Amino acid sequence: MTTTITGAGGVSQVQDGSIGTADFAANAITSAQMPSGSVIQVQSRSTGTVTASTSTSWVDTDIYVDITPQFSDSKIVIIMSSQYRTYGWATFRLSRRNSSNTILANIIGIGGEHSLGGGQTAEQRSTVTVTQIDSPATTSALKYRMAIKKYNQNNPFNLPESGFHANITVMEVAV
């Protein structure tokens, strides 16, 4: 597409839909040119697959989302929400993983985990919502995934609760 500027005619008008991706050079926009706080990309996933576990070891859930950051200095905003059901104490963690599913960092809570529930046999049903900001410092493919475990093996911890969906969204944000 050619834009013509002349003293007699001014600037030729750009028509709607006439600028395509071929009009932009590869990597023409860098993170330095993005205003701070600009959302670069959003990835989201919803699942109704229940992970029901009585294990006192970490068990991966089906609550995960993949993202490949465009810029190494970007922040990743993670938002997860799910219904859960547990008897007694349970814990969950959100981790950042590589493309081989190896944990690179635990993102939430003291020691990378957060506890919920109460008592040895009391049933608890509620909603857990996680909002975190991560600084992965990479442009490699990443996975953000929830895992769960029980403090005792009496009854299962369900995440998400049967009949509900869990949602996880990640946003890459320019700094």
C-alpha positions as a printed NumPy array, in Angstrom:
array([[  0.   ,   0.   ,   0.   ],
       [  1.367,   3.394,  -0.933],
       [  0.588,   6.635,   0.852],
       [  1.217,   9.734,  -1.246],
       [  1.922,  13.141,   0.242],
       [  1.982,  16.077,  -2.158],
       [  1.818,  19.816,  -1.768],
       [ -1.208,  20.015,  -4.055],
       [ -3.242,  17.012,  -2.929],
       [ -2.233,  16.447,   0.697],
       [ -2.271,  12.893,   2.04 ],
       [ -4.074,  10.228,   0.062],
       [ -6.872,   8.65 ,   2.097],
       [ -6.353,   5.184,   3.568],
       [ -9.411,   3.032,   2.947],
       [-10.902,   0.771,   5.671],
       [ -9.513,  -2.752,   5.447],
       [ -6.669,  -1.73 ,   3.137],
       [ -3.881,  -2.258,   5.693],
       [ -2.924,  -5.878,   6.268],
       [ -0.241,  -7.72 ,   8.173],
       [  2.009,  -7.601,   5.102],
       [  2.146,  -3.818,   5.546],
       [  4.005,  -4.208,   8.837],
       [  7.601,  -5.374,   9.047],
       [  8.25 ,  -8.43 ,  11.223],
       [  8.939,  -7.341,  14.804],
       [  8.184,  -3.722,  13.892],
       [  6.548,  -3.16 ,  17.276],
       [  8.794,  -3.848,  20.266],
       [  7.989,  -3.954,  23.965],
       [  9.731,  -0.584,  24.303],
       [  7.121,   0.927,  21.962],
       [  4.137,  -0.504,  23.859],
       [  2.714,   1.779,  26.536],
       [  3.111,   0.349,  30.033],
       [  0.036,  -1.668,  30.968],
       [ -0.853,  -2.605,  27.367],
       [ -2.317,  -6.085,  27.088],
       [ -0.256,  -7.914,  24.492],
       [ -2.195, -11.197,  24.458],
       [ -4.817, -13.124,  26.411],
       [ -5.114, -16.903,  26.715],
       [ -8.011, -18.557,  28.528],
       [ -9.247, -22.053,  29.287],
       [-12.316, -23.529,  30.96 ],
       [-12.682, -27.097,  32.232],
       [-15.353, -29.155,  33.928],
       [-13.024, -32.123,  34.474],
       [-13.037, -32.834,  38.225],
       [ -9.831, -33.797,  40.004],
       [-10.924, -35.682,  43.142],
       [ -7.977, -36.623,  45.31 ],
       [ -7.267, -37.949,  48.8  ],
       [ -3.51 , -37.91 ,  48.173],
       [ -1.168, -36.153,  50.602],
       [  1.187, -35.639,  47.623],
       [  0.664, -33.06 ,  44.894],
       [ -1.793, -34.063,  42.149],
       [ -2.086, -32.012,  38.948],
       [ -5.556, -30.823,  38.015],
       [ -7.037, -30.153,  34.58 ],
       [ -6.948, -26.433,  35.41 ],
       [ -4.161, -25.066,  33.228],
       [ -3.491, -22.64 ,  30.403],
       [ -0.574, -22.224,  27.979],
       [  1.056, -18.974,  26.877],
       [  4.2  , -18.024,  24.974],
       [  5.22 , -14.487,  26.015],
       [  6.119, -12.181,  23.14 ],
       [  8.571, -10.127,  25.209],
       [ 10.961, -11.259,  27.948],
       [ 10.238,  -8.236,  30.149],
       [  6.433,  -8.694,  30.147],
       [  4.38 ,  -9.426,  33.239],
       [  1.836, -12.253,  33.211],
       [ -1.439, -11.645,  35.06 ],
       [ -3.084, -14.921,  36.124],
       [ -6.756, -15.144,  37.121],
       [ -8.294, -18.471,  38.165],
       [-11.695, -19.163,  39.66 ],
       [-13.304, -22.467,  40.624],
       [-15.832, -24.048,  42.961],
       [-14.31 , -26.651,  45.269],
       [-15.423, -29.245,  47.804],
       [-13.347, -30.695,  50.612],
       [-13.707, -32.445,  53.943],
       [-11.022, -31.318,  56.363],
       [ -7.923, -29.394,  55.38 ],
       [ -6.617, -29.285,  51.822],
       [ -4.17 , -27.136,  49.92 ],
       [ -3.606, -25.968,  46.356],
       [ -0.828, -24.3  ,  44.42 ],
       [ -0.434, -22.54 ,  41.103],
       [  2.839, -23.204,  39.315],
       [  4.637, -21.92 ,  36.243],
       [  5.949, -24.784,  34.119],
       [  7.919, -25.241,  30.934],
       [  6.742, -27.077,  27.815],
       [  7.853, -30.395,  29.401],
       [  5.542, -29.718,  32.399],
       [  8.542, -29.264,  34.744],
       [  7.779, -26.812,  37.569],
       [  9.846, -23.639,  37.204],
       [  8.24 , -21.709,  40.082],
       [  5.31 , -21.884,  42.474],
       [  3.35 , -18.663,  42.222],
       [  0.995, -18.415,  45.223],
       [  1.018, -18.678,  48.997],
       [  3.689, -19.203,  51.614],
       [  6.   , -21.836,  50.207],
       [  4.003, -21.729,  46.983],
       [  0.751, -23.125,  48.369],
       [ -2.48 , -21.977,  49.984],
       [ -4.592, -23.919,  52.501],
       [ -8.366, -24.076,  52.779],
       [-11.034, -26.133,  54.514],
       [-11.415, -26.748,  58.21 ],
       [-11.675, -29.462,  60.827],
       [-11.067, -33.142,  60.217],
       [-14.505, -34.051,  58.882],
       [-16.33 , -30.782,  58.185],
       [-17.502, -30.486,  54.589],
       [-16.692, -27.199,  52.912],
       [-17.943, -26.038,  49.515],
       [-16.936, -22.638,  48.289],
       [-15.23 , -20.678,  45.528],
       [-11.509, -20.15 ,  45.291],
       [-10.256, -17.212,  43.233],
       [ -6.599, -16.555,  42.502],
       [ -5.217, -13.343,  41.01 ],
       [ -1.443, -13.13 ,  40.724],
       [  1.242, -11.325,  38.727],
       [  4.258, -13.266,  37.513],
       [  7.535, -12.106,  35.926],
       [  8.764, -15.124,  33.957],
       [ 11.551, -13.254,  32.066],
       [ 11.286, -15.524,  29.017],
       [  9.769, -15.85 ,  25.573],
       [  9.623, -19.647,  25.862],
       [  6.313, -21.541,  26.009],
       [  4.839, -21.653,  29.534],
       [  2.023, -23.493,  31.285],
       [  0.265, -22.212,  34.427],
       [ -1.319, -25.16 ,  36.276],
       [ -3.178, -25.81 ,  39.529],
       [ -2.295, -28.805,  41.738],
       [ -3.976, -30.054,  44.927],
       [ -3.256, -32.235,  47.961],
       [ -4.946, -33.224,  51.214],
       [ -3.512, -32.948,  54.726],
       [ -5.345, -36.163,  55.601],
       [ -6.778, -38.948,  53.469],
       [-10.288, -39.095,  54.907],
       [-12.331, -37.679,  52.023],
       [-11.469, -36.228,  48.625],
       [-10.672, -32.662,  47.662],
       [-12.576, -31.876,  44.432],
       [-11.305, -29.104,  42.17 ],
       [-13.427, -28.046,  40.419],
       [-16.485, -29.253,  42.276],
       [-18.602, -31.742,  40.346],
       [-21.093, -29.953,  38.095],
       [-19.044, -26.725,  37.905],
       [-16.373, -25.322,  35.604],
       [-13.008, -23.828,  36.501],
       [-11.71 , -20.903,  34.46 ],
       [ -8.108, -19.778,  34.127],
       [ -6.974, -16.74 ,  32.147],
       [ -3.509, -15.321,  31.591],
       [ -2.704, -11.905,  30.144],
       [  0.678, -10.783,  28.928],
       [  1.111,  -7.13 ,  29.92 ],
       [  3.79 ,  -4.677,  28.761],
       [  5.885,  -3.052,  31.483]])
